Amino acid sequence: MPSCYTFTDYSPDWPLAFERAATRLRELLADELIAIHHIGSTSVPGLAAKPIIDLLPVARSIAAIEEQTPQLESAGYKAWGEYGLPGRRYFTQDHGGYRTHNIHIYGQDNPDIERHLAFRDFLRAHPTVRDEYAAIKRAAYTQHPADIAAYSDSKHAWIQTVEVQALAWYRQSNRNPT
């Protein structure tokens, strides 16, 4: 993993960068894909972030994704396997020593899909929580500007706490659409 990383205010260019990357993945994976979601901090308008586009493709079959890994690698993605999350296939893309894309591919029934979408949607719907997260991220970057692992670790407890709230909110929201 690259150790170099940057942190910046939200960019209105991030949704377009997501669309470009999603289009490329749709070309590469075609019929294996059910959907591709923009997740992570770059998917939340107004949230400062590392400028790394996180994509969550939902696949019909993880086994089929395994078979297509060489095709993804030849298209410039680095394969990491599950990389600590069972059922996920993780790919990255770097340019100039910096990470530009994280691709988290899950099979259609994986519960981690809901976790990612719930956290994203909760931050989108709750600007106060989004801003609290931005402050935590800024402090983490200030303390660890050259250590991305320490940056991530310093946010972990907050994310775990908010994720529980986000899942409860998401499940309630999806039961009673407004």
Secondary structure, DSSP 8 states (H G I E B T S, - for coil): -------B---TTHHHHHHHHHHHHHHHHGGGEEEEEEESGGGSTT--B-S-EEEEEEES-HHHHHHHHHHHHHTT-EE-TTTTSTTEEEEEEEETTEEEEEEEEEETT-THHHHHHHHHHHHHH-HHHHHHHHHHHHHHHHH-TT-HHHHHHHHHHHHHHHHHHHHHHHHHHHHS--
